[in-house]
Amino acid sequence: MISADKIITQKPLNLSICVIIPTYNNEKTLRRVINGVLLFTDQIIIVNDGSTDSTPIILEDYKQITQIHFDKNKGKGMALRVGFEKAKTLGFLHAITIDSDGQHFPENLPLFEKEILESEHPVLLIGSRNMTQENVPKKSSFGNKFSNFWFWFETGKTLTDTQSGFRSYPLQSIPNRFFTPKFEFEIEVIVRSSWKGIEVKNIPIDVLYDPTERVSHFRPFKDFARISVLNTVLVTIALLYIKPRDFVRKFKKKSFKQFIKEDVLASNDSIEVKALSIALGTFIGIAPLWGFQTFLSIFLAVVFRLNKVLSFVFSNVSIPPMIPIIIYLSLKTGGLFVSQKADFVFSWDAISTEFIKIHLLQYIIGSLVLAVTTAAIFGLLSYSLLLYHKKRN
């Protein structure tokens, strides 16, 4: 038996790195996992997630290791969250998590350490398992592919394994608050970390699936339902906020000269596509779609395979200084189509939210007509200018 005061026989892990072992009713494999980790480090945090088997008795042999015990099962996500907080309190910068069901090899710990120490920026590492090897459950292989797809959709990044519990986390960089307590936490943390700009990458690891001793606590219906709900929320956030935000950030790094050169003149899109993109952006910018212009300009450009940059830029025709003018022209245009039209003289004070509410129909009709007309003018004008530039070159 190896105890917590056992002398480390391998090259010890860096002092900034700890190992977190969440465990729930894994009495068959827990001791082997702990002993394997102890060969590399005694900087271990074990989170007993309310185990009802002999886990508490086993852990009595490792009293020098930091232990956290839940009175009842709270879920793997909560166990990891509490483990992260404890690790930060103890001053660790990185936490490697390893499952206690025996499928991971502690001998792979140095692989994580090497990547952590060699990286020049925060990186979240996920061990990539060979899902084609013998004894890998088909449901695990399918679940991993399913999870990989949604991670790609939500972040634009491609991974080969998003479900492995053998990971390393940059504790000072990952989000401070989380919302999920169960298995779905391991999806939430990697997606939201990627959104924060943290690199999330795979490293190859060994894996053992021994059906005689491995105990899985994954509940197919309940946990799959929870994961599906989480992915629905993450996809919604990604489409409405993250993707437009990233697009705007990328665009803001360009100078106006770069924009004209790269996105207008040097783009591989045809003249027709560029002109339609400008027209689309102009229409969205003027139409009564306040608050959704950025999202719609990018989303519709993707749907119709237009130029996202041009569509986004021209949707900003409704920048704050232009808003009163657009509203005024919309009301004037709408007055041509309604019987009881608003009669007013343009001034900054005359155009208020209350005034628009009173004459809402006039404003909506006018803004749509103005949007279509202006979009057509901008589209035709840009087409003519681009065609002229092409013929000259």
Phi, psi and omega in degrees: 000137177259128179257173186293340180264013177299138178291132180292126184264342178259171175299121186293149177293156178305144185294345179275356185247131172242167177242126178255128179241100173280139182217142177211108177054049176243050185297333182291328189241347188302312183299318180297320180294313181299314180299322178294320179292323181297341176291342183246332182195152171252009177274073189240139173239117179256129178247107178275107187275057176071035181300144180247005178262213183271013181307312180301324179293316178300317184291344176295339178279357184232049187292340180277353176269141178297127183232142174234129183239126173268141178293328178218162183294126181246348179110151183299321180300315180293322178299317179292319180299315178293322177298319178299315181297319178296318180298318178294321178299324180278357175092011179281146179262336182224144177233124173263127179255138180223134181289154182262010182271004174087001182281340181260151181256116176304337178300343179274356181304317179300335178296318178293316181301317182299314180295320180298311185287332182274344182284137180272356180216164181302135181221137176255117185257139177234125178295129181262117182271154173276098186280002180259356184285171184296144176074004176286120181300139180300324181294329178291318180295315179295315181299323179293317178297319178299314180294320179300319181298312183292326175298317178298315182297322185277337184236342185080004181254146181253128175232156179267342180209117180245004183246352180298138178272355178273101189217169168228139183240132172280100193299328183277353186248330181293160180306150180277334182239141177229166188235354184244140185253346189253209181300330183295345178304321183292345172274313180305314187294322182284325179292311182291329175293318177297320178299331179281354180097006177283132177290130176244121184218160178264150166229142183291138178225164173273155180213146179233123174248099180253104184297344182278341182230346182283133177242120178256134179255013178287125180261108189311311185283305185296312183289324177295322178296317179296319179295321180295318178297316179299314180297325176299316179294315182295321178296317179300314179296318181299316183287320185275334185230306190296309183295314174300320179299312181295323179295315180296317179300317180295319182292322183295341179285347182268145172278165179299323180295318177298319181300311180298316185289315187272318189261338180259307186271318186268356180298146180283352179294151178289165178299321181299316180296318179297315181295317178296325179295317178295318179296317179299312180299319179296317179299313182295324181294329183263327181299156183284067182237039186305131178094345183240006185300313182298311181298311184294322181296322180281314183299312182292327177296323177292315182300315184265009177056048177255183181278111185296321183296312181296317179300315180296314183300314184282346173289343179276017172298338180265041175294155187316314181298336182269345186301311180300323180293317179297317179296317179299311180295326178295316180295319179295318179294317179297331179297340179284347187241355179242152183283317180257085185267154178285132179249110183207163177255138183297129171200159183294330182277333186289328184267099180238169178300320181294321179297318180294320179300319181295323183245043187298315181299315179300318181293314183296313179299315182295318182292324179292316178297315179297320181296315180296315182296311181294321178297319179296318180295312181296319180296314180293320181294316180293323178299316181296316181292318179293322178295319178297317179295322180293319181292327179290332182257000000 
